[in-house]
Amino acid sequence: MGETMRAVVADGYGGPEVLRAGELPVPSPGPGQVLVRVRATGLNPGELRLLAGVFRDRAPLTFPHVPGRDFAGTVTEAGPGVTRFSPGDEVFGHALPRGAVAMAALVADVPSLSTGAMAEYAVFEADAPALALRPAALPPEHAAVLPTAALTALPLMRAGAFQKGQRVLVIGAAGGVGGVVVPLLAEAGAHVVATAIPEDEAYVRGLGAAEVIDYRAADPVAETLRRHPGGVDTLVNLALPGDRLAEAARAVRYGGRLLNIAFPAPPADAIGRDDLAPETVLTTARPGDLETVADSALKGTLPATVGRRYTLDEGPRAYADLLNEHTRGKLVVVVDNG
């Protein structure tokens, strides 16, 4: 396009302190790609791990690097061969940096890659199932906080095969993925025991939690076993690192299950029990998943929880807040109010 745009940019690996708001050329879509005017983008902790170089061997970044994987926006240009979307279409979705193609291939058969959603414009792969049309009734900033959380929650629900009356302990219920997992568990009829601080109790109960444990005031495992002496049927870990799962697993009954999304993934023998092994569930996008997510959000069965809003120039501070502060739901950068 020969024009420039505002973007959040990193010129090298590091923490949020290496991010700055600056100007970059507007990218151009190639074959099979679309250019999107970004309206909003939701933040994810994984973006900071990529920036820190944790996955440098598998997902090397190219600098200047623009972060941002979840987005909602308007297609402004379609590259050669694109038939799925047209200029003017409202879309939303999830995409990883182009250097992370190996990781993106784990999410979907058609890897979803982009130039980075923390910018006024970004290029995306048009045929990736992690992109979908955004219904007009679903606000852009709400759509922008759903993709990664929902595409993680749906595989969790499939893996758990939860049934009515099952007791499920959710660790990290007030976070971004928890805001999708807890409502889906409640809809399936599970009895959800959630860990959260008192300030978030009303929020997680509103999502569908039947019980809330203040993990700062009481040991969650001991308190769970006090309330449910036989243990819960399933532990869903959204927050604890792998080396703390052996202790948390004491809350699971014999023959129960432990589903995990947190990084790093623990080894199969990390729990030390012959009846229980951690099952790490990866973010996955099947064709039609995002359409299902949008439909559920419109029906009100899948709340889209926006924690805090920032402008694009405040993007570096948003990432710092994500890393350093307690957050409820998802943080979102509103790029374009138009």
Residue pairs with C-beta under 8 A, 6 or more apart in sequence:
1 26
1 28
1 35
1 77
2 25
2 26
3 25
3 26
4 23
4 24
4 25
4 26
5 23
5 24
5 25
5 26
5 119
5 120
5 121
6 21
6 22
6 23
6 119
6 120
6 312
6 313
7 21
7 22
7 23
7 24
7 66
7 116
7 118
7 119
7 120
7 312
8 19
8 20
8 21
8 22
8 66
8 67
8 68
8 118
8 119
8 312
8 315
8 316
8 319
8 333
9 19
9 20
9 21
9 22
9 24
9 64
9 65
9 66
10 18
10 19
10 20
10 51
10 61
10 63
10 64
10 65
10 66
10 67
11 18
11 20
11 63
11 64
11 65
12 18
12 63
13 51
13 52
13 53
13 56
13 61
14 51
14 52
15 48
15 51
15 52
15 323
16 48
16 51
16 316
16 317
16 319
16 320
16 322
16 323
17 316
17 320
18 51
19 51
19 67
19 315
19 316
19 319
20 316
21 312
21 313
21 314
21 315
21 316
22 64
24 64
24 66
24 119
26 35
26 120
26 121
27 35
27 115
27 121
27 122
27 123
28 35
28 77
28 123
29 35
29 77
29 78
29 79
29 82
29 123
30 79
30 80
30 123
31 79
31 80
31 81
32 79
32 80
32 81
32 82
32 125
32 126
32 127
33 79
33 82
33 123
33 124
33 125
33 126
34 75
34 77
34 78
34 79
34 82
34 85
34 91
34 123
34 124
34 126
35 75
35 76
35 77
35 78
35 79
35 121
35 122
35 123
36 71
36 73
36 74
36 75
36 76
36 91
36 121
36 122
36 123
36 124
37 73
37 74
37 75
37 76
37 120
37 121
37 336
38 68
38 71
38 72
38 73
38 117
38 119
38 120
38 121
38 122
38 335
38 336
39 71
39 72
39 73
39 74
39 140
39 141
39 144
39 334
39 335
39 336
39 338
40 71
40 72
40 73
40 140
40 141
40 143
40 144
40 332
40 333
40 334
40 335
40 336
41 68
41 70
41 71
41 72
41 117
41 118
41 144
41 332
41 333
41 335
42 70
42 71
42 144
42 145
42 146
42 147
42 148
42 176
42 330
42 331
42 332
42 333
43 68
43 70
43 318
43 319
43 322
43 330
43 331
43 332
43 333
44 69
44 70
44 148
44 176
45 322
45 323
46 69
46 148
46 263
47 67
47 68
47 69
47 319
48 319
48 322
48 323
49 55
49 263
50 59
50 61
50 67
50 97
50 100
51 61
51 65
51 67
53 61
55 100
55 103
58 100
58 102
58 103
59 96
59 97
59 99
59 100
59 102
59 103
60 99
61 97
61 99
62 97
62 98
62 99
65 97
65 116
66 115
66 116
66 117
66 118
66 119
66 122
67 116
67 117
67 118
67 319
68 114
68 116
68 117
68 118
68 119
68 122
68 333
69 94
69 95
69 96
69 114
69 117
69 147
69 148
70 92
70 93
70 94
70 117
70 144
70 145
70 146
70 147
70 148
71 92
71 93
71 94
71 95
71 114
71 117
71 122
71 144
71 147
72 90
72 91
72 92
72 134
72 140
72 141
72 143
72 144
73 90
73 91
73 92
73 117
73 122
73 140
73 335
73 336
74 88
74 89
74 90
74 91
75 85
75 86
75 87
75 88
75 89
75 90
75 91
76 87
76 121
77 87
78 85
78 86
78 87
78 126
79 126
82 126
84 126
84 127
85 91
85 126
85 131
85 133
89 133
90 133
90 134
90 136
90 140
91 124
91 131
91 132
91 133
91 134
92 131
92 132
92 134
92 138
92 140
92 143
92 144
92 146
92 147
92 290
92 294
93 112
93 124
93 128
93 130
93 131
93 132
93 147
93 290
94 107
94 112
94 130
94 131
94 147
94 148
94 151
94 283
94 285
95 104
95 112
95 113
95 114
95 117
95 122
95 124
95 125
95 128
95 130
95 131
96 103
96 104
96 107
96 111
96 112
96 113
96 114
97 113
97 114
97 116
98 113
98 114
98 115
100 113
101 111
101 113
104 111
104 112
104 113
105 111
106 282
106 283
106 284
107 130
107 151
107 282
107 283
107 284
107 285
108 128
108 129
108 130
108 284
108 285
108 286
109 129
110 125
110 127
110 128
110 129
111 125
111 128
112 124
112 125
112 128
112 129
112 130
112 131
112 285
113 124
113 125
113 128
114 122
114 123
114 124
114 125
115 122
115 123
116 122
118 312
118 315
118 333
118 335
119 312
119 335
120 312
120 335
120 336
124 131
125 131
128 285
129 285
129 286
129 287
129 288
129 289
129 290
130 147
130 151
130 285
130 290
131 290
132 290
132 291
132 294
133 291
134 140
134 143
134 294
135 294
135 295
135 298
137 298
138 294
138 297
138 298
138 304
141 306
141 309
141 332
141 334
142 297
142 304
142 306
143 294
143 297
143 304
144 332
145 176
145 304
145 305
145 306
145 329
145 330
145 332
146 180
146 290
146 293
146 294
146 297
146 302
146 304
147 290
147 293
148 176
148 177
148 283
149 176
149 177
149 179
149 180
149 330
150 180
150 289
150 290
150 293
150 302
151 283
151 284
151 285
151 289
151 290
151 293
152 177
152 180
152 261
152 281
152 282
152 283
153 177
153 180
153 181
153 184
154 184
154 284
154 286
154 289
154 292
154 293
155 281
155 282
155 283
155 284
156 181
156 236
156 259
156 261
156 281
157 181
157 184
157 185
157 188
159 259
159 279
159 281
160 168
160 234
160 236
160 257
160 259
162 168
162 185
162 188
162 189
162 190
162 234
163 188
163 189
163 190
164 188
164 189
164 190
165 189
165 190
165 191
166 189
166 190
166 191
166 233
166 234
167 190
167 191
167 193
167 228
167 232
167 233
167 234
168 185
168 190
168 191
168 192
168 193
168 232
168 233
168 234
168 235
168 236
169 193
169 194
169 195
169 220
169 224
169 232
169 234
169 235
169 236
169 251
169 252
170 178
170 181
170 182
170 185
170 192
170 193
170 194
170 195
170 209
170 236
170 238
171 195
171 215
171 220
171 235
171 236
171 237
171 238
171 239
171 240
171 248
172 178
172 195
172 237
172 238
172 239
172 240
172 262
173 181
173 182
173 192
173 194
173 195
173 196
173 200
173 204
173 207
173 209
173 212
173 238
174 194
174 196
174 197
174 200
174 203
174 204
174 328
174 329
175 238
175 239
175 327
175 328
175 329
176 305
176 329
176 330
177 238
177 261
178 194
178 204
178 207
178 238
179 207
179 303
179 304
179 305
179 329
179 330
180 302
181 236
181 238
182 192
182 194
182 204
182 207
182 208
182 209
183 207
183 208
183 301
183 302
183 303
184 302
185 192
185 208
185 236
186 192
186 207
186 208
186 209
187 208
187 301
191 210
191 211
192 208
192 209
192 210
192 211
193 209
193 210
193 211
193 212
193 213
193 224
193 227
193 228
193 232
194 204
194 207
194 209
194 211
194 212
194 213
195 212
195 213
195 214
195 215
195 220
196 203
196 204
196 209
196 212
196 213
196 214
196 215
197 214
197 215
197 216
197 326
198 214
198 217
200 328
201 212
201 214
203 305
203 328
203 329
204 212
205 212
207 303
211 227
213 220
213 223
213 224
220 248
220 251
221 247
221 248
221 250
221 251
224 231
224 232
224 251
225 231
225 250
225 251
228 251
230 253
231 250
231 251
231 252
231 253
231 254
231 256
232 251
232 252
232 253
232 256
233 252
233 253
233 256
233 257
234 252
234 256
234 257
234 258
234 259
235 248
235 249
235 251
235 252
235 256
235 257
235 258
235 259
236 259
237 245
237 248
237 258
237 259
237 260
237 261
237 262
237 278
238 261
238 262
239 262
240 248
240 262
241 262
241 263
241 264
242 260
242 262
242 264
242 265
242 266
242 267
242 270
242 278
243 266
243 270
245 258
245 260
245 266
245 270
245 271
245 278
246 270
246 271
246 272
248 258
249 258
249 271
249 273
249 276
249 278
252 258
252 276
254 275
254 276
255 275
255 276
256 275
256 276
257 276
257 279
258 271
258 276
258 277
258 278
258 279
259 278
259 279
259 281
260 266
260 278
260 279
260 280
260 281
261 280
261 281
261 282
261 283
265 278
265 280
266 278
266 280
268 277
268 278
269 277
270 277
270 278
271 277
271 278
293 302
296 302
297 303
297 304
305 328
305 329
305 330
306 329
306 330
306 332
307 327
307 328
307 329
307 330
307 331
307 332
308 318
308 321
308 327
308 331
308 332
309 331
309 332
309 333
309 334
310 317
310 318
310 331
310 332
310 333
310 334
311 333
311 334
312 333
312 334
312 335
314 333
315 333
318 331
318 333
321 327
321 331
322 331
